[in-house]
Amino acid sequence: MRPFYFVIVLALTCTVGCASLESEHEDEKEIPLSQVPAEAVQAAQRAVPGITLAEAEIEQEEGCTVYELEGTADGIEYEIEVTADGKVLEVERQDQDDEEDDDENDDD
């Protein structure tokens, strides 16, 4: 009888976990760059000098509106999370060199 309960608990855990992951991403919404506050755009440009912004998303994180701006600078892709008032929360660099290094290490 106990294995039956284990299977039920496991199934419920997976269902709840998947539902919370879906709701986490449902808050993200792609928006035109023209709808991003100027303070947020300027903060992203200061965080990554020379960036050309291409896309924007808006989402709610812990009750705060956050803009995720994507663009390139010097051939490198960046994702910058910034608040409406211009506070930079995160800068994520997408290095192609890192991916090539990982591929080279896979052959070892």
C-alpha positions, 0 to 999 in steps of 0.5 A, a space after each residue: 500500500 505504501 508504494 501507492 501513496 508514494 506514487 500519488 505524492 510524487 505525481 502531486 509534487 510534479 504537478 504543483 512544481 510544473 504549475 508554479 514554473 508556468 505561472 512564473 513565466 506567464 508574467 513576462 510579456 514582450 513589449 515594444 522598446 518605445 514602452 520602456 521608461 527612458 530611465 530604464 533604457 538609459 540605465 541599461 545603456 550605462 550598464 553596457 556602453 555601446 549596446 544596441 537594444 533590440 527587444 524588451 519584456 516586462 514582468 513582475 518580480 516580488 511586487 516590482 515592475 522589471 524590464 528585461 532589455 536584450 541587445 548587442 554590443 561589440 558582437 556580444 549579446 546581453 540581457 539587462 534587468 532594470 527597474 522603471 526608475 533605472 536601477 540595474 538588477 542584473 547584467 547577463 552576458 551571452 559569450 559565444 567564446 564560452 560556448 565554443 570553449 565548452 564544445 572543445 572540452 566535450 571532446 576530451 
